[in-house]
Amino acid sequence: MVFMLSRCSPGTLSLLSATTAAEFVSRFPAYSVRCSDFASAKSLSSRLERLNSKQIHTQSYGIKLLATIPKRSSGYTVNSALQSSLESEPYKTPLGSLPQALDAFYRFSRPHTVIGTVLSIISVSLLALEKVSDFSPAFFVGVAEAIVAALLMNIYIVGLNQISDIDIDKVNKPYLPLASGEYSITTGFLIVLSFAALSFWVGWNVGSTPLLWALSVSFVLGTAYSIDLPFLRWKRFAVIAATCILAVRAVIVQIAFFLHIKIHVFGRPAIFTKPLIFATAFMSFFSVVIALFKDIPDIIGDRVYGIQSFTVRLGQEKVFWICIYLLEIAYTIALFVGATSTCLWSKWIIVIGHSLLAGLLWNQAKSIDLKSKAAITSFYMFIWKMFYAEYLLIPLVR
């Protein structure tokens, strides 16, 4: 469906708020409206009320706002196309039951990042093992402590980003609790502040210096990335935003949690092993790809609200293929690392595993429809699955 405001007078256009238009499009996708059908925004509001009284219900949609406002003597033109999003969910009413509350928190926590955090910590912790007897209760307790503290901080970071991006998410991700109205801003702040405090409390009680450093750096970078204060909200700047994600996902996660197990749990000196160096280097590529790719499906909202992501500056197709080539380079490096391993079983697993992943990535990339937001979003989640798969292979590097 296409929503068009064509040849409106400037006065009428000013009365018709973007919120009203977006609400109409998202709630009543079966209708197509022209500005000439309505004398004013008041008339449009009346139509909304009449439609609402008929109890017309639809799915939530990702709204793609493709707006150009050229100056003409006859008026202004605004085009808006509506496209279904893979991640979109039915409109949620205010929380009224435990299942609804759990579902809202599930979406608020951004589960794909939660899974990535858990797998990365487990994988890197396994790199710190030197012998079979290291599989001890102390090791499992140490891993559990790291996971709990990191997950609490992870939810603080993704939650703060949602608080700062409510207006953008109403366009890009309307199913998120703050954007949909299920959570108030106060509720959002209570959650993120509580989880940040709990994260530091766990880290302090564990008494691990590497763990506390990981939490502190993640807190600072996550806050600077999102919060809208002078000299902050670094997500507006493409290079700085990518650097923040790389620093946390590639460097902090690999090194800090490895040292947490090595020094705090086992009391051994810090020695950077070949698998750890490989993991840090490989995940540097992957972190850059995630930083770039996450903005591809969000180009509309980012463009409207002035977020100068690489996708906004270079275009979706160019950024998409940059991401694919970066990952293929990373897989090529992994093949070389595997082929030069002196451990026979590790050599075969790493070479075969990364060959399969590289081939799968290329095959999927060739078939994607870059004009479909649903397809792009689906591919983004596929990238995260590739991210998970890599952490299954990393402990096997020798």
Secondary structure, DSSP 8 states (H G I E B T S, - for coil): -EEEEEEE-HHHHHHS-HHHHHHHHHH-TT----GGG-SSHHHHHHHHHHHHHTT---B--EEEEE------SS-EEEEEEEE--TT--B---S--SHHHHHHHHHHHT-HHHHHHHHHHHHHHHHHT--SGGG-SHHHHHHHHHHHHHHHHHHHHHHHHHHHHTHHHHHHH-TTSHHHHTSS-HHHHHHHHHHHHHHHHHHHHHHT-HHHHHHHHHHHHHHHHHH--STT--GGGBHHHHHHHHHIIIIIIIIIIHHHIIIIIIT-------HHHHHHHHHHHHHHHHHHHHTTSTTHHHHHHTT-B-HHHHH-HHHHHHHHHHHHHHHHHHHHHHHHT-S-HHHHHHHHHHHHHHHHHHHHHHHT--TT-HHHHHHHHHHHHHHHHHHHHHGGG--
